[in-house]
Amino acid sequence: MLRAGRPGDIIDAMPTSTDLTPLTNERAVHLRRDLTLVEERLQDIAILMRVCYGEDSQAVIRADETAAALERLKWELERAKLPKRAAASG
């Protein structure tokens, strides 16, 4: 059974509050890079869905919903960082 905490490890279960580890700077950089790549790919997919299925298709609607969910995830990650910044500056 692999445990979280080392790069490349597979997390085999959802963590409990006692299992949580802070996001390291290295992991945060990697996460931002991955989210940017996902966002770019989603934009490409949305364009393809519009061209292939039309603006009002369910495929386009789902692609837009997925992009919106990714944006909400990015906002939440930014918001989660704010208390640390406020504590560091205070």
The first five atom37 places (N, CA, C, CB, O) and aatype in JSON, in Angstrom:
{
  "aatype": [12, 10, 1, 0, 7, 1, 14, 7, 3, 9, 9, 3, 0, 12, 14, 16, 15, 16, 3, 10, 16, 14, 10, 16, 2, 6, 1, 0, 19, 8, 10, 1, 1, 3, 10, 16, 10, 19, 6, 6, 1, 10, 5, 3, 9, 0, 9, 10, 12, 1, 19, 4, 18, 7, 6, 3, 15, 5, 0, 19, 9, 1, 0, 3, 6, 16, 0, 0, 0, 10, 6, 1, 10, 11, 17, 6, 10, 6, 1, 0, 11, 10, 14, 11, 1, 0, 0, 0, 15, 7],
  "atom_mask": [
    [1, 1, 1, 1, 1],
    [1, 1, 1, 1, 1],
    [1, 1, 1, 1, 1],
    [1, 1, 1, 1, 1],
    [1, 1, 1, 0, 1],
    [1, 1, 1, 1, 1],
    [1, 1, 1, 1, 1],
    [1, 1, 1, 0, 1],
    [1, 1, 1, 1, 1],
    [1, 1, 1, 1, 1],
    [1, 1, 1, 1, 1],
    [1, 1, 1, 1, 1],
    [1, 1, 1, 1, 1],
    [1, 1, 1, 1, 1],
    [1, 1, 1, 1, 1],
    [1, 1, 1, 1, 1],
    [1, 1, 1, 1, 1],
    [1, 1, 1, 1, 1],
    [1, 1, 1, 1, 1],
    [1, 1, 1, 1, 1],
    [1, 1, 1, 1, 1],
    [1, 1, 1, 1, 1],
    [1, 1, 1, 1, 1],
    [1, 1, 1, 1, 1],
    [1, 1, 1, 1, 1],
    [1, 1, 1, 1, 1],
    [1, 1, 1, 1, 1],
    [1, 1, 1, 1, 1],
    [1, 1, 1, 1, 1],
    [1, 1, 1, 1, 1],
    [1, 1, 1, 1, 1],
    [1, 1, 1, 1, 1],
    [1, 1, 1, 1, 1],
    [1, 1, 1, 1, 1],
    [1, 1, 1, 1, 1],
    [1, 1, 1, 1, 1],
    [1, 1, 1, 1, 1],
    [1, 1, 1, 1, 1],
    [1, 1, 1, 1, 1],
    [1, 1, 1, 1, 1],
    [1, 1, 1, 1, 1],
    [1, 1, 1, 1, 1],
    [1, 1, 1, 1, 1],
    [1, 1, 1, 1, 1],
    [1, 1, 1, 1, 1],
    [1, 1, 1, 1, 1],
    [1, 1, 1, 1, 1],
    [1, 1, 1, 1, 1],
    [1, 1, 1, 1, 1],
    [1, 1, 1, 1, 1],
    [1, 1, 1, 1, 1],
    [1, 1, 1, 1, 1],
    [1, 1, 1, 1, 1],
    [1, 1, 1, 0, 1],
    [1, 1, 1, 1, 1],
    [1, 1, 1, 1, 1],
    [1, 1, 1, 1, 1],
    [1, 1, 1, 1, 1],
    [1, 1, 1, 1, 1],
    [1, 1, 1, 1, 1],
    [1, 1, 1, 1, 1],
    [1, 1, 1, 1, 1],
    [1, 1, 1, 1, 1],
    [1, 1, 1, 1, 1],
    [1, 1, 1, 1, 1],
    [1, 1, 1, 1, 1],
    [1, 1, 1, 1, 1],
    [1, 1, 1, 1, 1],
    [1, 1, 1, 1, 1],
    [1, 1, 1, 1, 1],
    [1, 1, 1, 1, 1],
    [1, 1, 1, 1, 1],
    [1, 1, 1, 1, 1],
    [1, 1, 1, 1, 1],
    [1, 1, 1, 1, 1],
    [1, 1, 1, 1, 1],
    [1, 1, 1, 1, 1],
    [1, 1, 1, 1, 1],
    [1, 1, 1, 1, 1],
    [1, 1, 1, 1, 1],
    [1, 1, 1, 1, 1],
    [1, 1, 1, 1, 1],
    [1, 1, 1, 1, 1],
    [1, 1, 1, 1, 1],
    [1, 1, 1, 1, 1],
    [1, 1, 1, 1, 1],
    [1, 1, 1, 1, 1],
    [1, 1, 1, 1, 1],
    [1, 1, 1, 1, 1],
    [1, 1, 1, 0, 1]
  ],
  "atom_positions": [
    [[0.84, -1.17, 0.0], [0.0, 0.0, 0.0], [0.89, 1.24, 0.0], [-0.96, -0.01, 1.21], [1.72, 1.4, 0.89]],
    [[0.72, 2.11, -0.98], [1.5, 3.34, -1.06], [0.82, 4.44, -0.26], [1.7, 3.77, -2.52], [-0.41, 4.51, -0.23]],
    [[1.59, 5.26, 0.35], [1.06, 6.39, 1.12], [1.4, 7.69, 0.41], [1.63, 6.39, 2.56], [2.37, 7.76, -0.36]],
    [[0.62, 8.69, 0.66], [0.88, 10.01, 0.08], [2.09, 10.63, 0.75], [-0.36, 10.94, 0.22], [2.43, 10.28, 1.88]],
    [[2.74, 11.53, 0.05], [3.81, 12.27, 0.67], [5.09, 12.3, -0.13], [0.0, 0.0, 0.0], [5.92, 13.19, 0.07]],
    [[5.28, 11.36, -1.01], [6.47, 11.36, -1.85], [6.04, 11.57, -3.3], [7.28, 10.03, -1.7], [5.0, 11.05, -3.71]],
    [[6.82, 12.32, -4.07], [6.46, 12.54, -5.48], [6.32, 11.2, -6.2], [7.52, 13.42, -6.19], [7.16, 10.31, -6.05]],
    [[5.26, 11.07, -6.96], [5.03, 9.86, -7.72], [4.22, 8.82, -6.99], [0.0, 0.0, 0.0], [3.82, 7.82, -7.6]],
    [[3.96, 9.0, -5.69], [3.16, 8.04, -4.94], [1.72, 8.1, -5.39], [3.27, 8.31, -3.44], [1.23, 9.13, -5.84]],
    [[1.04, 6.99, -5.26], [-0.37, 6.91, -5.57], [-1.13, 6.95, -4.26], [-0.71, 5.61, -6.38], [-0.81, 6.23, -3.31]],
    [[-2.13, 7.79, -4.2], [-2.97, 7.87, -3.01], [-4.09, 6.86, -3.19], [-3.54, 9.34, -2.78], [-4.87, 6.96, -4.13]],
    [[-4.16, 5.88, -2.29], [-5.12, 4.8, -2.47], [-6.44, 5.02, -1.76], [-4.52, 3.53, -2.0], [-7.35, 4.21, -1.9]],
    [[-6.58, 6.09, -1.0], [-7.83, 6.37, -0.3], [-7.92, 7.87, -0.05], [-7.92, 5.58, 1.04], [-6.92, 8.59, -0.07]],
    [[-9.13, 8.32, 0.17], [-9.31, 9.73, 0.49], [-8.7, 10.0, 1.86], [-10.83, 10.13, 0.46], [-8.9, 9.22, 2.79]],
    [[-7.96, 11.08, 2.0], [-7.31, 11.36, 3.29], [-8.32, 11.82, 4.33], [-6.22, 12.43, 3.11], [-9.34, 12.42, 4.01]],
    [[-8.02, 11.51, 5.56], [-8.8, 12.05, 6.67], [-8.11, 13.32, 7.13], [-8.94, 11.01, 7.85], [-7.04, 13.66, 6.62]],
    [[-8.71, 14.02, 8.07], [-8.1, 15.28, 8.51], [-6.74, 15.06, 9.13], [-9.02, 15.99, 9.51], [-5.91, 15.97, 9.12]],
    [[-6.47, 13.88, 9.67], [-5.16, 13.61, 10.27], [-4.12, 13.26, 9.2], [-5.26, 12.48, 11.28], [-2.92, 13.32, 9.47]],
    [[-4.57, 12.89, 7.99], [-3.66, 12.52, 6.91], [-3.26, 13.69, 6.04], [-4.28, 11.46, 6.06], [-2.37, 13.53, 5.2]],
    [[-3.86, 14.84, 6.19], [-3.63, 15.97, 5.3], [-2.21, 16.51, 5.47], [-4.65, 17.08, 5.55], [-1.7, 16.63, 6.59]],
    [[-1.59, 16.83, 4.34], [-0.27, 17.44, 4.36], [-0.35, 18.75, 3.59], [0.82, 16.49, 3.76], [-1.09, 18.84, 2.61]],
    [[0.4, 19.76, 4.0], [0.35, 21.04, 3.28], [0.91, 20.91, 1.88], [1.12, 22.12, 4.06], [1.77, 20.06, 1.61]],
    [[0.43, 21.75, 0.99], [0.92, 21.79, -0.38], [2.28, 22.47, -0.38], [-0.09, 22.53, -1.31], [2.4, 23.64, -0.01]],
    [[3.3, 21.75, -0.8], [4.64, 22.33, -0.85], [4.74, 23.3, -2.01], [5.73, 21.23, -0.97], [3.91, 23.27, -2.93]],
    [[5.74, 24.17, -1.97], [5.94, 25.11, -3.08], [6.16, 24.36, -4.39], [7.13, 26.04, -2.8], [5.65, 24.76, -5.43]],
    [[6.94, 23.28, -4.33], [7.21, 22.49, -5.54], [5.92, 21.89, -6.11], [8.22, 21.37, -5.23], [5.68, 21.93, -7.32]],
    [[5.1, 21.35, -5.23], [3.84, 20.78, -5.69], [2.89, 21.85, -6.19], [3.18, 19.99, -4.56], [2.14, 21.62, -7.14]],
    [[2.9, 23.02, -5.56], [2.04, 24.12, -6.0], [2.41, 24.58, -7.41], [2.14, 25.3, -5.01], [1.54, 24.85, -8.23]],
    [[3.7, 24.66, -7.68], [4.16, 25.02, -9.03], [3.71, 23.97, -10.03], [5.69, 25.18, -9.07], [3.23, 24.31, -11.11]],
    [[3.88, 22.72, -9.68], [3.48, 21.62, -10.57], [1.96, 21.64, -10.79], [3.92, 20.26, -9.98], [1.5, 21.44, -11.91]],
    [[1.2, 21.89, -9.73], [-0.25, 21.96, -9.84], [-0.68, 23.09, -10.76], [-0.89, 22.13, -8.46], [-1.53, 22.9, -11.62]],
    [[-0.09, 24.29, -10.58], [-0.43, 25.42, -11.45], [-0.13, 25.1, -12.91], [0.34, 26.69, -11.02], [-0.92, 25.43, -13.8]],
    [[1.0, 24.47, -13.15], [1.38, 24.09, -14.52], [0.37, 23.09, -15.09], [2.8, 23.48, -14.53], [-0.06, 23.22, -16.24]],
    [[-0.01, 22.1, -14.3], [-0.98, 21.1, -14.76], [-2.34, 21.74, -15.03], [-1.13, 19.99, -13.72], [-2.98, 21.42, -16.03]],
    [[-2.78, 22.63, -14.14], [-4.07, 23.28, -14.34], [-4.07, 24.16, -15.59], [-4.43, 24.12, -13.12], [-5.07, 24.24, -16.3]],
    [[-2.95, 24.8, -15.87], [-2.84, 25.6, -17.09], [-2.94, 24.72, -18.32], [-1.52, 26.38, -17.11], [-3.62, 25.08, -19.29]],
    [[-2.28, 23.57, -18.29], [-2.35, 22.64, -19.42], [-3.76, 22.11, -19.61], [-1.37, 21.47, -19.21], [-4.24, 21.98, -20.74]],
    [[-4.43, 21.79, -18.51], [-5.81, 21.3, -18.6], [-6.71, 22.4, -19.17], [-6.32, 20.86, -17.2], [-7.56, 22.12, -20.02]],
    [[-6.52, 23.63, -18.72], [-7.33, 24.74, -19.22], [-7.13, 24.93, -20.72], [-6.97, 26.04, -18.48], [-8.11, 25.13, -21.45]],
    [[-5.9, 24.88, -21.18], [-5.62, 25.02, -22.61], [-6.27, 23.89, -23.4], [-4.12, 25.04, -22.86], [-6.84, 24.12, -24.47]],
    [[-6.18, 22.68, -22.88], [-6.78, 21.53, -23.57], [-8.3, 21.65, -23.6], [-6.37, 20.21, -22.89], [-8.92, 21.32, -24.61]],
    [[-8.9, 22.11, -22.51], [-10.35, 22.3, -22.47], [-10.81, 23.35, -23.49], [-10.79, 22.71, -21.07], [-11.86, 23.2, -24.11]],
    [[-10.02, 24.41, -23.65], [-10.36, 25.42, -24.65], [-10.34, 24.8, -26.05], [-9.37, 26.61, -24.58], [-11.22, 25.07, -26.87]],
    [[-9.34, 23.97, -26.32], [-9.27, 23.3, -27.62], [-10.47, 22.36, -27.83], [-7.96, 22.5, -27.73], [-11.03, 22.31, -28.92]],
    [[-10.84, 21.64, -26.78], [-11.97, 20.73, -26.86], [-13.26, 21.5, -27.11], [-12.09, 19.9, -25.58], [-14.09, 21.08, -27.92]],
    [[-13.45, 22.62, -26.42], [-14.66, 23.43, -26.6], [-14.77, 23.94, -28.03], [-14.67, 24.61, -25.61], [-15.85, 23.94, -28.62]],
    [[-13.66, 24.36, -28.6], [-13.66, 24.82, -29.99], [-14.04, 23.68, -30.92], [-12.27, 25.4, -30.39], [-14.85, 23.84, -31.83]],
    [[-13.44, 22.52, -30.69], [-13.74, 21.35, -31.52], [-15.21, 20.97, -31.42], [-12.85, 20.16, -31.12], [-15.84, 20.65, -32.43]],
    [[-15.76, 21.01, -30.22], [-17.17, 20.65, -30.03], [-18.08, 21.64, -30.75], [-17.52, 20.61, -28.52], [-19.09, 21.25, -31.33]],
    [[-17.73, 22.93, -30.71], [-18.53, 23.93, -31.42], [-18.5, 23.7, -32.93], [-18.03, 25.34, -31.09], [-19.53, 23.79, -33.6]],
    [[-17.32, 23.41, -33.44], [-17.18, 23.19, -34.88], [-17.9, 21.93, -35.32], [-15.69, 23.11, -35.27], [-18.54, 21.91, -36.38]],
    [[-17.82, 20.89, -34.53], [-18.38, 19.59, -34.92], [-19.87, 19.46, -34.61], [-17.63, 18.48, -34.22], [-20.6, 18.84, -35.39]],
    [[-20.33, 20.03, -33.51], [-21.69, 19.78, -33.06], [-22.59, 21.0, -33.01], [-21.65, 19.16, -31.73], [-23.81, 20.85, -32.87]],
    [[-22.04, 22.19, -33.13], [-22.86, 23.39, -33.09], [-22.92, 23.99, -31.7], [0.0, 0.0, 0.0], [-22.75, 23.3, -30.69]],
    [[-23.17, 25.28, -31.67], [-23.12, 26.06, -30.43], [-24.08, 25.56, -29.36], [-23.44, 27.5, -30.74], [-23.75, 25.62, -28.17]],
    [[-25.25, 25.05, -29.74], [-26.27, 24.67, -28.76], [-26.27, 23.19, -28.42], [-27.62, 25.04, -29.27], [-27.21, 22.7, -27.8]],
    [[-25.23, 22.47, -28.81], [-25.19, 21.03, -28.56], [-24.87, 20.72, -27.1], [-24.17, 20.36, -29.48], [-24.27, 21.53, -26.4]],
    [[-25.28, 19.55, -26.67], [-24.96, 19.11, -25.32], [-23.46, 18.97, -25.12], [-25.65, 17.77, -25.01], [-22.95, 19.21, -24.02]],
    [[-22.74, 18.59, -26.16], [-21.28, 18.45, -26.05], [-20.63, 19.81, -25.73], [-20.7, 17.88, -27.36], [-19.72, 19.88, -24.9]],
    [[-21.09, 20.85, -26.37], [-20.56, 22.19, -26.11], [-20.95, 22.65, -24.7], [-21.08, 23.21, -27.17], [-20.13, 23.22, -23.98]],
    [[-22.17, 22.39, -24.33], [-22.63, 22.77, -22.99], [-21.77, 22.08, -21.93], [-24.12, 22.41, -22.79], [-21.35, 22.72, -20.97]],
    [[-21.52, 20.78, -22.09], [-20.7, 20.03, -21.12], [-19.25, 20.52, -21.13], [-20.75, 18.52, -21.43], [-18.63, 20.6, -20.07]],
    [[-18.71, 20.83, -22.29], [-17.34, 21.36, -22.35], [-17.25, 22.7, -21.61], [-16.88, 21.53, -23.82], [-16.29, 22.95, -20.89]],
    [[-18.25, 23.55, -21.79], [-18.28, 24.83, -21.09], [-18.43, 24.64, -19.58], [-19.42, 25.7, -21.62], [-17.8, 25.34, -18.79]],
    [[-19.27, 23.68, -19.18], [-19.44, 23.38, -17.75], [-18.14, 22.89, -17.14], [-20.54, 22.34, -17.55], [-17.8, 23.24, -16.01]],
    [[-17.42, 22.07, -17.89], [-16.15, 21.55, -17.39], [-15.13, 22.68, -17.23], [-15.6, 20.47, -18.35], [-14.4, 22.72, -16.23]],
    [[-15.08, 23.58, -18.19], [-14.18, 24.72, -18.08], [-14.56, 25.61, -16.89], [-14.21, 25.55, -19.39], [-13.69, 26.13, -16.19]],
    [[-15.86, 25.77, -16.66], [-16.32, 26.57, -15.52], [-15.95, 25.89, -14.2], [-17.84, 26.8, -15.59], [-15.57, 26.56, -13.24]],
    [[-16.05, 24.57, -14.14], [-15.68, 23.84, -12.93], [-14.18, 23.99, -12.66], [-16.05, 22.35, -13.05], [-13.77, 24.14, -11.51]],
    [[-13.38, 23.94, -13.69], [-11.94, 24.13, -13.53], [-11.65, 25.54, -13.01], [-11.21, 23.89, -14.87], [-10.79, 25.71, -12.14]],
    [[-12.35, 26.52, -13.53], [-12.15, 27.9, -13.07], [-12.52, 28.02, -11.59], [-13.0, 28.87, -13.92], [-11.82, 28.7, -10.83]],
    [[-13.61, 27.37, -11.17], [-13.99, 27.41, -9.76], [-12.94, 26.72, -8.89], [-15.36, 26.74, -9.56], [-12.67, 27.18, -7.78]],
    [[-12.36, 25.65, -9.37], [-11.29, 24.99, -8.63], [-10.1, 25.92, -8.47], [-10.86, 23.7, -9.35], [-9.53, 26.02, -7.38]],
    [[-9.72, 26.61, -9.53], [-8.6, 27.55, -9.46], [-8.89, 28.67, -8.47], [-8.29, 28.12, -10.84], [-8.01, 29.07, -7.71]],
    [[-10.12, 29.2, -8.48], [-10.49, 30.25, -7.54], [-10.4, 29.74, -6.11], [-11.92, 30.76, -7.83], [-9.88, 30.44, -5.23]],
    [[-10.89, 28.53, -5.88], [-10.86, 27.97, -4.52], [-9.43, 27.77, -4.05], [-11.63, 26.64, -4.47], [-9.13, 28.02, -2.88]],
    [[-8.56, 27.32, -4.92], [-7.16, 27.14, -4.56], [-6.52, 28.48, -4.22], [-6.39, 26.45, -5.69], [-5.73, 28.57, -3.28]],
    [[-6.85, 29.52, -4.97], [-6.34, 30.86, -4.67], [-6.87, 31.36, -3.33], [-6.71, 31.85, -5.78], [-6.14, 31.93, -2.53]],
    [[-8.16, 31.14, -3.11], [-8.78, 31.6, -1.87], [-8.19, 30.85, -0.67], [-10.31, 31.4, -1.93], [-8.05, 31.44, 0.41]],
    [[-7.85, 29.6, -0.83], [-7.27, 28.8, 0.25], [-5.9, 29.33, 0.65], [-7.18, 27.32, -0.15], [-5.46, 29.14, 1.78]],
    [[-5.21, 29.98, -0.29], [-3.88, 30.55, 0.0], [-3.96, 31.87, 0.75], [-3.11, 30.74, -1.28], [-2.99, 32.24, 1.41]],
    [[-5.07, 32.59, 0.68], [-5.17, 33.93, 1.26], [-4.89, 33.99, 2.75], [-6.52, 34.47, 1.0], [-4.16, 34.89, 3.16]],
    [[-5.43, 33.1, 3.58], [-5.13, 33.23, 5.02], [-3.64, 33.14, 5.32], [-5.87, 32.15, 5.8], [-3.16, 33.84, 6.22]],
    [[-2.91, 32.3, 4.62], [-1.47, 32.19, 4.84], [-0.78, 33.51, 4.5], [-0.88, 31.05, 4.01], [0.09, 33.96, 5.24]],
    [[-1.16, 34.12, 3.39], [-0.57, 35.39, 3.0], [-0.89, 36.47, 4.01], [-1.05, 35.81, 1.61], [-0.02, 37.26, 4.37]],
    [[-2.13, 36.52, 4.47], [-2.53, 37.54, 5.43], [-1.78, 37.36, 6.75], [-4.05, 37.5, 5.68], [-1.37, 38.34, 7.37]],
    [[-1.59, 36.12, 7.17], [-0.86, 35.86, 8.42], [0.6, 36.21, 8.27], [-1.01, 34.41, 8.84], [1.22, 36.71, 9.21]],
    [[1.17, 35.96, 7.1], [2.58, 36.26, 6.87], [2.83, 37.76, 6.82], [3.06, 35.61, 5.58], [3.9, 38.22, 7.23]],
    [[1.87, 38.52, 6.32], [2.08, 39.97, 6.2], [1.72, 40.71, 7.48], [1.27, 40.52, 5.04], [2.05, 41.89, 7.63]],
    [[1.03, 40.03, 8.39], [0.56, 40.73, 9.58], [1.48, 40.69, 10.72], [0.0, 0.0, 0.0], [1.18, 41.25, 11.78]]
  ]
}
